[in-house]
């Protein structure tokens, strides 16, 4: 079994060398990832209110503490990249939380 792992590692190393030497072509693709938007305190509060959620529920949805949401909405702090990305998804489709099973309404 150790020999098998060794053979795989050696084959991988040989492929790396062949690629570096221009002997091996690999498929590549280029992706363009849009930068995240910024969210002001007013915008965060508006987004939360648009979802009709109290701060505690919004904090749970975002995976942060209630204090963090309070800080965002008061302008003491700004949302990080992952929170901003989530906000973008919510803005584009307010039903994304329900469809993703994150939020259910009775």
C-alpha positions in Angstrom: 0.0 0.0 0.0 2.9 2.4 0.8 4.3 1.7 -2.6 1.0 2.6 -4.2 1.0 6.0 -2.5 4.6 6.5 -3.4 3.8 5.8 -7.1 1.0 8.3 -7.1 3.1 10.9 -5.5 5.9 10.3 -8.0 3.5 10.4 -10.9 2.2 13.8 -9.6 5.7 15.2 -9.3 6.6 14.1 -12.8 3.4 15.8 -14.1 4.4 19.0 -12.3 7.8 18.9 -13.9 6.3 18.2 -17.3 4.0 21.2 -16.9 6.8 23.4 -15.8 8.9 22.3 -18.8 6.0 23.1 -21.2 5.6 19.4 -22.1 2.1 19.0 -20.5 -0.9 21.1 -21.4 -3.6 21.7 -18.7 -7.0 23.1 -19.1 -7.5 26.4 -17.4 -10.3 28.9 -17.2 -10.4 32.5 -16.1 -13.0 33.6 -13.6 -14.1 37.2 -12.9 -15.3 37.6 -9.4 -17.0 40.9 -8.6 -15.8 42.7 -5.5 -18.2 42.8 -2.6 -20.3 46.0 -2.2 -20.0 48.1 0.9 -22.9 48.3 3.3 -23.5 51.4 5.4 -25.3 51.2 8.8 -28.5 52.5 7.2 -28.3 49.9 4.4 -27.8 47.0 6.8 -30.8 48.2 8.9 -32.9 48.6 5.8 -32.0 45.1 4.6 -32.9 43.6 7.9 -36.1 45.5 8.1 -37.0 44.5 4.6 -36.8 40.9 5.7 -39.0 41.8 8.7 -36.6 40.3 11.2 -35.6 41.6 14.6 -31.9 42.1 15.2 -31.5 38.8 17.1 -33.0 36.7 14.2 -31.0 38.6 11.6 -27.9 37.9 13.7 -28.7 34.2 13.7 -29.2 34.2 9.9 -25.8 35.9 9.4 -24.1 33.6 11.9 -23.0 36.5 14.1 -23.9 37.9 17.6 -26.6 40.4 18.2 -23.9 42.8 19.3 -22.3 42.6 15.9 -25.6 43.5 14.2 -26.0 46.4 16.6 -22.5 47.6 15.8 -23.3 47.4 12.0 -26.5 49.3 12.4 -25.0 52.0 14.6 -22.0 52.4 12.3 -19.4 51.3 14.9 -18.4 48.4 12.7 -18.9 47.3 9.1 -19.8 43.9 7.8 -17.0 41.6 6.7 -16.7 40.1 3.2 -18.7 37.0 3.8 -21.6 39.0 5.4 -21.5 41.5 2.5 -21.7 38.6 0.0 -24.7 37.2 1.9 -26.4 40.7 1.8 -25.8 40.8 -1.9 -27.6 37.5 -2.3 -30.5 38.6 -0.2 -30.8 41.9 -2.1 -30.9 40.0 -5.4 -33.4 37.4 -4.2 -35.1 38.1 -0.8 -36.5 34.5 -0.9 -33.0 32.9 -0.9 -33.0 32.4 2.9 -36.3 30.4 2.7 -35.3 28.5 -0.4 -31.9 27.6 1.2 -33.6 26.3 4.3 -32.0 29.0 6.5 -35.2 30.7 7.4 -38.7 29.3 7.6 -41.8 31.2 8.3 -44.8 29.5 9.8 
